[in-house]
Amino acid sequence: MKRIQLAWAAAGILALAGGTIVLRRARASALPAEPQASACVSYVPREWGQHKGGSSQSGLTFEDSNGTLRFVTNLPCGAIPVVSLEIRRPPSNN
């Protein structure tokens, strides 16, 4: 009877050890995947200036060095987006 209990205890210990090894390997293989390239890329000209923000109503906003604001609502894949609204600052009258 003691031999059977020892055999079951040994089998339990081996099962726990094996399970621990499997869990460690699973955690190691569950590392985050490398970032993948986007399926869609839209290009914004550097002359449009810095991105200033965006919203669902106005789209993305860019402001250039002259203070001109450009709003883009549709971003096409592989192309430069069409500006849906451009706000220009008039020259100052000094």
Secondary structure by P-SEA (a helix, b strand, c coil): caaaaaaaaaaaaaaaaaaaaaaaaaaaaccccccccccbbbbbbccccccccccccccbbbbccccbbbbbccccccccccccbbbbbccccc
